[in-house]
Amino acid sequence: MIDLLLRGCRLPDREGVADVGIAEGRIVAVGVVDQRARETVEVRGRLVTPGLVEAHIHLDKALLMGRVRGSAGTLEEAIRLTGEAKRGFTVEDIRTRARQVLDLAVAAGTTAMRSHVEVDPIVGLAGMAAVLPLKGEYAPALDLQICAFAQEGILQAPGTEALLRQALQMGADLVGGVPYNDTDPVKHIEIVFSLAREFDVDADFHVDFFDEPEHLHIREIAKQTVRAGWHGRVAVGHLTELAALPPRGQDAVIADIVTAGIGVISLPATDLYLIARLTPIRRLLAAGVPVALATNNVRNLFTPVGTADLAHMAFLAAVAAHMGTSTQMRELVATLTTLPARILRLRDYGLAVGCRADLLVWECERPEEIVAAVPPRSLVVKNGRVTIEHERRRREVWRRREGL
């Protein structure tokens, strides 16, 4: 007997409908499944995908709009004003706001997430103390990776390198840097890689977050990735400067990214709000670069809006990156699922037999509808167990009144 049977599913790369059988947290059968199950869900032709993967979010500085002074029109202002707000952060405050965002993400079908948590002389290790326990608390619904992140720089914020080391000793899963916000970007990158090698963890950089190609630190990151032998273990977020290069220049940088095996994370809501430009998603995908779309911030100075629903990021990217064909929209679905799973190095992720049963049932039939219409979700499955059930009820009272 299997544990869970999803009957009558539409799968992204399969004609017609199929059943999905699950046992001990794994997919054990796809097709016509006639085994008895402890629990059966009639999917009735709805689309089933792997769970959503949030590759880049900031749980520790979410939901700040009610407590900050003014608004930020530039990246520099957002960093400065958030730095002021951080002086009032407490462990319980951070944890409360992080839980609110996690609840939104889980309800939307996110089953894996990487959160950057700021570590610096302003906030110390309070963010780590707040967010680390949430890994265990939310484990039944979501796998949470924590990146110890040097938002305020390393060299210009003395003591940060030691704090990053402490954060990794506390249990951070990887280390993150932001070379454009430091006095010596190359040395900043070197320190991040040194910590990554020392603790044998991945590295994740905020990089080249401007509208003109003034920095292009991605070249140095690619060089040091190859030198460290960290192929497939490095991600970069934003990378908006790349889009400001002429096509030949873009191709040269993308070739370096491919050689180094770096994943690129585009953050549409933040990138469009502060920079009005996205990294060249189509060009990167065509070159074989794993590209993820991610939320980044939820209602703070970097992004004053946000729902923690990744489908909204695909909706934005379809318009901003001119990806409106059926094929392109399916590629965008991959940037929410299979491609960020590669960047986060999630094992056994997908819809094949043997994969972990982290699944999402959508109120639609075709993958492109996820992007075009942001449909509701009806069911979320994590590790083979139903974690979220959505119930919908609509009464068209006006029709009754008019006798229609």
Residue pairs with C-beta under 8 A, 6 or more apart in sequence:
1 35
1 36
1 37
1 38
2 21
2 22
2 23
2 28
2 29
2 33
2 35
2 36
2 37
2 38
3 22
3 23
3 24
3 37
3 38
3 39
3 384
3 385
4 21
4 22
4 23
4 37
4 38
4 39
4 40
4 41
4 357
4 381
4 384
4 385
4 386
5 19
5 20
5 21
5 22
5 33
5 35
5 37
5 39
5 40
5 41
6 19
6 20
6 22
6 41
6 43
6 48
6 359
6 361
6 381
7 19
7 33
7 40
7 41
7 42
7 43
8 17
8 19
8 42
8 43
8 44
8 45
9 17
9 18
9 19
9 20
9 43
9 45
9 46
9 47
9 48
9 361
10 16
10 17
10 43
10 45
10 46
10 47
10 48
10 365
10 366
11 18
11 20
11 30
11 47
11 48
11 351
12 47
12 49
12 330
12 333
12 351
12 367
17 43
17 45
18 30
18 31
18 32
19 29
19 30
19 31
19 32
19 33
20 27
20 29
20 30
20 33
20 48
20 351
20 357
20 359
21 27
21 28
21 29
21 30
21 33
21 35
21 37
22 28
22 357
22 381
22 384
23 384
24 384
25 356
25 357
25 383
25 384
25 385
26 348
26 354
26 355
26 356
26 357
26 384
27 351
27 352
27 353
27 354
27 355
27 356
27 357
28 353
29 35
29 353
30 351
30 352
30 353
39 386
41 361
41 379
41 386
43 361
43 379
45 365
46 361
46 362
46 363
46 364
46 365
46 378
47 361
47 362
47 364
47 365
47 366
47 367
47 369
47 370
48 351
48 359
48 360
48 361
48 362
49 333
49 337
49 351
49 359
49 360
49 362
49 367
49 370
50 111
50 337
50 338
50 341
50 349
50 350
50 351
50 355
50 358
50 359
50 360
51 109
51 110
51 111
51 112
51 337
51 358
51 359
51 360
51 380
51 381
51 382
52 105
52 108
52 109
52 110
52 111
52 112
52 310
52 311
52 336
52 337
52 360
53 110
53 111
53 112
53 113
53 292
53 336
53 337
53 340
53 341
53 344
53 346
53 349
54 105
54 110
54 112
54 113
54 114
54 294
54 295
54 308
54 310
54 340
55 114
55 235
55 263
55 265
55 292
55 294
55 340
55 343
55 344
56 114
56 116
56 204
56 235
56 237
56 265
56 267
56 292
56 294
56 295
56 296
57 101
57 105
57 113
57 114
57 115
57 116
57 294
57 295
57 296
57 297
57 298
57 308
58 115
58 116
58 117
58 118
58 296
58 297
58 300
58 302
59 94
59 97
59 98
59 101
59 102
59 115
59 117
59 131
59 134
60 89
60 94
60 97
60 98
60 115
60 116
60 117
60 118
60 123
60 127
60 130
60 131
61 82
61 85
61 86
61 118
61 297
61 300
62 97
62 98
62 100
62 101
62 297
62 298
62 299
62 300
62 306
63 97
63 100
63 101
63 298
63 299
63 300
64 82
64 85
64 97
64 299
64 300
64 301
65 299
65 300
65 301
65 304
67 85
67 88
68 81
68 82
68 84
68 85
68 300
68 301
69 81
69 84
70 81
71 301
71 304
72 78
72 81
72 274
72 301
72 302
74 274
75 209
75 210
75 274
75 275
75 302
77 301
78 274
78 300
78 301
78 302
79 151
79 152
79 181
81 301
82 300
82 301
82 302
83 122
83 152
85 301
86 118
86 122
86 123
87 122
89 123
89 126
89 127
90 126
91 126
91 129
91 130
92 130
93 130
94 126
94 127
94 130
94 131
95 130
95 131
95 133
95 134
98 115
98 130
98 131
98 134
99 134
101 298
101 308
102 113
102 134
102 138
102 142
102 144
104 298
104 307
104 308
104 309
105 113
105 142
105 295
105 308
105 309
105 310
106 138
106 141
106 142
106 380
106 387
106 388
107 377
107 380
107 388
107 390
108 307
108 308
108 309
108 310
108 311
108 377
109 310
109 360
109 377
109 380
109 388
110 142
110 308
110 310
111 141
111 142
111 143
111 358
111 360
111 380
111 382
112 142
112 143
112 144
112 145
112 340
112 341
112 344
112 346
112 349
112 358
113 142
113 143
113 144
113 145
114 144
114 145
114 146
114 147
114 173
114 174
114 204
114 344
115 131
115 144
115 145
115 146
115 147
116 147
116 149
116 151
116 176
116 204
117 127
117 128
117 131
117 146
117 147
117 148
117 149
117 167
117 172
118 127
118 149
118 150
118 151
118 152
119 125
119 127
119 128
119 148
119 149
119 150
119 160
119 163
119 164
119 166
119 167
120 150
120 151
120 152
120 157
120 160
120 163
121 152
121 157
121 158
121 159
121 160
121 163
122 152
124 163
125 163
125 166
125 167
125 170
128 146
128 148
128 167
128 170
128 171
128 172
129 170
131 144
131 146
132 146
132 170
132 171
132 172
134 144
135 144
135 146
135 171
138 144
140 382
140 383
140 385
140 387
141 380
141 382
141 387
141 388
142 382
143 346
145 173
145 174
145 344
146 171
146 172
146 173
146 174
147 172
147 173
147 174
147 175
147 176
147 204
148 164
148 167
148 168
148 172
148 174
148 175
148 176
149 175
149 176
149 177
149 178
149 204
149 206
150 157
150 160
150 164
150 176
150 177
150 178
150 188
150 192
151 178
151 181
151 206
152 160
152 181
153 160
153 178
153 181
153 182
153 183
153 188
154 160
154 161
154 164
154 177
154 182
154 187
154 188
154 191
154 192
155 182
155 183
155 184
155 187
155 188
155 191
156 181
156 182
156 183
161 191
161 195
164 175
164 195
165 195
165 198
168 175
168 195
168 199
168 201
172 201
173 201
173 202
174 196
174 201
174 202
174 203
174 204
175 192
175 195
175 196
175 199
175 201
175 202
175 203
175 204
176 192
176 203
176 204
176 205
176 206
177 188
177 189
177 191
177 192
177 203
177 205
177 206
178 188
178 205
178 206
178 207
179 185
179 186
179 188
179 189
179 205
179 207
179 215
179 217
179 220
179 221
180 206
180 207
180 208
180 209
180 210
180 215
180 217
181 206
182 188
185 215
185 217
185 220
186 220
189 205
189 217
189 220
189 221
189 224
190 224
192 203
192 205
193 203
193 224
193 225
193 228
193 230
195 201
196 202
196 203
196 228
196 230
196 233
197 228
197 230
202 230
202 233
202 234
202 235
202 345
203 225
203 230
203 233
203 234
203 235
204 234
204 235
204 236
204 237
205 217
205 221
205 234
205 235
205 236
205 237
206 236
206 237
206 238
207 215
207 217
207 218
207 221
207 236
207 237
207 238
207 239
208 215
208 216
208 217
208 218
208 236
208 238
208 239
208 240
208 241
208 242
209 238
209 239
209 240
209 241
209 271
209 274
209 275
210 240
210 241
210 275
211 240
211 241
211 244
211 275
211 276
211 277
212 241
212 244
213 241
213 242
213 244
213 245
213 249
214 241
215 241
216 241
216 242
216 253
218 236
218 239
218 241
218 242
218 253
218 256
218 257
218 262
219 253
219 256
221 234
221 236
221 260
221 262
222 256
222 257
222 259
222 260
222 262
223 256
223 260
225 231
225 233
225 234
225 260
225 261
225 262
226 259
226 260
231 260
231 261
232 261
232 345
233 261
233 345
234 260
234 261
234 262
234 263
235 262
235 263
235 264
235 265
235 292
235 343
236 262
236 263
236 264
236 265
237 264
237 265
237 266
237 267
237 294
237 296
238 265
238 266
238 267
238 270
238 271
238 275
238 279
239 264
239 266
239 279
240 271
240 275
240 277
240 278
240 279
242 250
242 253
242 254
242 279
242 280
243 250
243 277
243 278
243 279
243 280
244 277
245 253
247 283
250 280
250 283
251 283
251 287
254 283
254 284
254 287
254 289
255 287
257 264
257 284
257 287
257 289
258 287
258 288
258 289
262 289
263 289
263 290
263 291
263 292
263 339
263 340
263 342
263 343
264 279
264 284
264 289
264 290
264 291
264 292
265 291
265 292
265 293
265 294
265 340
265 343
266 278
266 279
266 281
266 291
266 292
266 293
266 294
266 317
266 335
267 293
267 294
267 295
267 296
267 313
268 278
268 293
268 313
268 316
268 317
268 320
269 295
269 296
269 297
269 303
269 305
269 306
269 312
269 313
269 316
270 296
270 297
270 302
270 303
271 277
271 278
271 279
272 278
272 316
272 320
273 302
273 303
273 304
274 302
278 317
278 320
278 321
279 291
280 321
281 291
281 317
281 321
281 323
281 335
282 321
282 322
282 323
282 328
284 291
285 291
285 331
285 335
290 339
290 340
290 342
290 343
291 335
291 339
292 335
292 336
292 339
292 340
292 343
293 310
293 313
293 314
293 317
293 332
293 335
293 336
293 340
294 310
294 313
294 340
295 306
295 308
295 310
295 313
296 302
296 303
297 303
297 306
298 306
298 307
298 308
299 305
299 306
309 374
310 336
311 336
311 370
311 371
311 374
311 375
312 374
313 336
314 329
314 332
314 333
314 335
314 336
314 370
314 371
315 371
315 372
315 374
317 323
317 332
317 335
318 324
318 328
318 329
318 332
318 371
318 372
323 329
323 331
323 332
326 368
329 367
329 368
329 370
329 371
329 372
330 367
330 368
332 371
333 367
333 368
333 370
333 371
336 370
338 349
338 350
341 349
341 350
347 356
348 354
348 355
348 356
349 355
349 356
349 358
351 359
356 383
356 384
357 381
357 382
357 383
357 384
358 381
358 382
358 383
359 379
359 380
359 381
360 377
360 379
360 380
360 381
361 377
361 378
361 379
361 380
361 381
362 369
362 370
362 375
362 376
362 377
362 378
363 375
363 376
363 377
363 378
363 392
364 370
364 373
364 375
369 375
376 390
376 392
377 388
377 390
378 389
378 390
378 392
379 386
379 388
379 389
379 390
380 386
380 387
380 388
381 387
398 404
